[in-house]
Amino acid sequence: NFATNTFYMALYTNAATLDETTTAYTTQGEVVASGYTAGGQIVTATVTSVPTSSGSVTYINFSSPSWTAALTARGALIYKAGDNGAVCVLDFGNDKTSTSTFTVQMPANTSTSALIRLA
């Protein structure tokens, strides 16, 4: 149940090999920077189900984490605490750099834009 589990977001450099085959959290290619702790930080999951004309849509979104750190990240992994199972891989498209605060801004929590949508 997404609503009752704890999830983390870890940040990764372009040296990481994260893709659709990633099954668990790994330290390989994880960001190393002052102000960033290995394993990332807790993100809160929000799960919503809404009826539609063809059944229902369930969508899952996560809080937008921030780190007070100068760092560069190419992507992120959201994973479940306990078994470290991967939930989703985020590819930022290119390296993103911050000199003070690095924030991963999640999309709006709606049935058409949330990070994970199931119909």
WOVEN-V82004 format. One record per backbone hydrogen bond with DSSP energy under -0.5 kcal/mol. CO is the residue of the C=O (numbers start at 1). NH is the residue of the N-H. If there is no record, write none. Layout:
co=CO nh=NH
co=CO nh=NH
This chain:
co=1 nh=4
co=1 nh=5
co=2 nh=5
co=6 nh=81
co=7 nh=43
co=8 nh=79
co=9 nh=41
co=10 nh=77
co=11 nh=31
co=12 nh=74
co=12 nh=75
co=13 nh=16
co=19 nh=22
co=23 nh=86
co=27 nh=30
co=29 nh=13
co=33 nh=36
co=34 nh=70
co=37 nh=40
co=41 nh=9
co=43 nh=7
co=44 nh=63
co=46 nh=61
co=48 nh=59
co=50 nh=57
co=52 nh=55
co=55 nh=52
co=57 nh=50
co=58 nh=118
co=59 nh=48
co=60 nh=116
co=61 nh=46
co=63 nh=65
co=65 nh=104
co=67 nh=69
co=67 nh=102
co=69 nh=71
co=71 nh=98
co=73 nh=96
co=74 nh=92
co=75 nh=12
co=76 nh=90
co=77 nh=10
co=77 nh=79
co=78 nh=87
co=78 nh=88
co=79 nh=8
co=80 nh=84
co=81 nh=83
co=84 nh=25
co=85 nh=80
co=88 nh=78
co=90 nh=76
co=90 nh=92
co=96 nh=73
co=98 nh=71
co=100 nh=69
co=101 nh=103
co=102 nh=67
co=103 nh=105
co=104 nh=106
co=108 nh=110
co=110 nh=113
co=110 nh=114
co=116 nh=60
co=118 nh=58
